[in-house]
Amino acid sequence: QVQLVESGGGLVQPGGSLRLSCVASGSIYGASAMGWYRQAPGKQRELVARFTLGTGTDYGDSVKDRFTISGDIAKNWVYLQMNSLKPEDTAVHYCNRRSAYGPELWGQGTQVTVSS
């Protein structure tokens, strides 16, 4: 059974940085897309950053130039480097994986809180 294991959330002051990690364990097949979404209280889940085979990276408008996604989705892992964090970045961040060989998966979510 494939599972997404996330790590790296926490509390940081405005202007600080965090790095999130996501690994898909239990799969022998690579992903076709992996990335991060987030959901703040009372808001819809939104795209943060995503890498898709054949098309490259996409970023949400609010995080462009501050966040960077990296990794190797053929090997089922991605990082999200988050710099210049703002209070409005506070949300539960979810890893997402799509593969031609199985169902779409979501991680359990990791809390990112930006506050002084």
C-alpha positions in Angstrom: 0.0 0.0 0.0 1.4 3.4 -1.0 1.5 6.1 1.6 2.7 9.6 1.6 4.9 10.6 4.5 5.2 14.3 5.2 7.5 16.2 7.5 8.9 19.7 8.1 6.0 21.8 9.3 6.0 24.0 12.3 6.0 27.5 13.8 8.1 30.2 12.2 8.2 34.0 12.5 7.3 36.2 9.5 10.2 36.4 7.1 11.5 33.0 8.1 11.9 29.7 6.2 10.7 26.1 6.4 11.2 23.1 4.2 8.6 20.4 3.8 9.4 16.9 2.6 7.1 14.2 1.1 8.1 10.7 0.3 5.8 8.0 -1.2 6.6 4.8 0.5 5.6 1.3 -0.7 5.5 2.0 -4.5 7.8 0.6 -7.1 6.3 2.9 -9.7 7.2 6.6 -10.2 4.6 9.4 -10.0 3.3 11.4 -12.9 2.9 14.4 -10.7 3.7 15.4 -7.1 3.2 18.6 -5.3 1.8 20.5 -2.4 -1.6 22.0 -1.7 -2.8 23.9 1.4 -6.0 24.7 3.2 -6.4 27.5 5.7 -9.4 27.6 8.1 -12.6 28.6 6.3 -10.9 28.5 2.9 -10.8 26.0 0.0 -7.8 23.9 -0.6 -5.4 25.6 -3.1 -2.4 24.7 -5.1 1.0 25.7 -3.6 3.4 24.0 -6.0 3.3 21.0 -8.3 5.7 19.2 -10.6 4.2 17.3 -13.5 6.0 15.1 -15.9 6.0 16.6 -19.4 4.9 20.0 -18.3 7.1 21.1 -15.4 6.3 23.2 -12.4 3.3 25.2 -11.4 3.0 27.6 -8.5 0.1 29.3 -6.8 0.2 33.1 -7.5 0.6 33.9 -3.8 3.8 31.9 -3.5 5.7 32.6 -6.7 9.2 33.9 -6.2 9.1 32.8 -2.5 8.6 29.0 -2.7 10.6 26.4 -4.7 9.6 22.8 -5.3 12.3 20.2 -6.0 12.8 16.5 -6.0 12.6 13.4 -8.1 9.0 12.3 -8.7 10.2 9.2 -10.6 11.6 8.2 -7.3 8.6 9.4 -5.4 9.9 12.4 -3.3 9.6 16.1 -3.3 10.7 19.0 -1.2 9.0 22.4 -0.8 11.4 25.2 0.2 9.4 28.1 1.7 11.1 31.4 2.1 9.9 34.9 3.2 7.0 33.3 4.9 4.0 35.5 5.7 1.2 35.1 8.2 -1.2 34.4 5.3 0.8 31.3 4.5 -0.5 29.7 7.7 -2.4 26.6 6.7 -2.3 22.8 6.7 -0.1 21.7 3.8 -0.9 18.5 2.0 1.3 16.4 -0.2 -0.4 15.1 -3.4 0.7 12.3 -5.7 -0.8 11.2 -9.0 0.3 8.1 -10.8 -0.7 6.1 -13.9 -0.5 3.0 -11.7 -2.8 3.8 -8.8 -5.2 6.2 -7.2 -4.5 9.8 -6.4 -3.1 10.1 -2.9 -3.1 12.8 -0.2 -0.8 13.0 2.8 -2.2 13.4 6.3 -1.2 17.1 6.3 1.4 19.1 8.1 0.7 22.4 9.9 2.6 25.5 8.9 2.1 28.5 11.3 3.6 31.9 10.6 3.3 34.1 13.6 5.4 36.5 15.7 
